[in-house]
């Protein structure tokens, strides 16, 4: 059962805008981006993000280029987890930059905008390192998962 805090974190319209940002970002890359929202983080933040990454079967992408933005609403925390092939090619400060973009909006209560900007920023790096090819398919759902 999804908690009321998770359900009220984003409106249905905001969710659709985020899903559209994911679609736009993925139009230019073979990379895959997902967002998962839950009420509290069960355990260490980065470990939980990795666990959700696995639960969502994000390791199953052809090029090991999935990105998860994990949000724990009541804990006021989020993490970004990129699969192994992404982490080999993006600049060392890339995830910190992406986190800063999201965090600047989250601090002002603009959760939707933070997620949209974070998705689009990640999409630019994915585009640079994993451009669309003839074999590109949408390997993972663009919907926002909740737990």
C-alpha positions, 0 to 999 in steps of 0.5 A: 500500500502506498502511503498518503504522503507519497500519493500527495507528493506530486499531483497527477498533472505533475507526474505526467509532466515528469513522465514527459520529461523522461520521454524527451530525455530518452528520445535522444539516448539509449539510456533509461531513466526511472523515478521511484518515490516512497515515504521513508528510506529503509536503511542507508540511502545509497543502499536503498537506491541500489535495492530499488534499482534491482527491484525495478530490474534496471540492470537489464538494459542492453547497455547497462545505462539506467539511471534511478532517481530515488526519493524518500518523501518523509525523510527529505532525502533523495539519491541518484543511482547510475548503472556501471556503464554510465559511471565509467563515462560521465565526469566525476562531478556529474551526479553531484551537479545533477543532485544540486539541480534537483536539491535547489528546487526541492528546497523551495518545494518545487518537487516536480520542477526539480525532478524534471530538471534532473531528468533533463540534465541526466538525459544530456549526459546520456545523449552524449555517451549513449546516443540513439542507435538503430536498435534503440527501444524503450526498455523500461517503463517511464512511469513513476514507481511508488513504494 
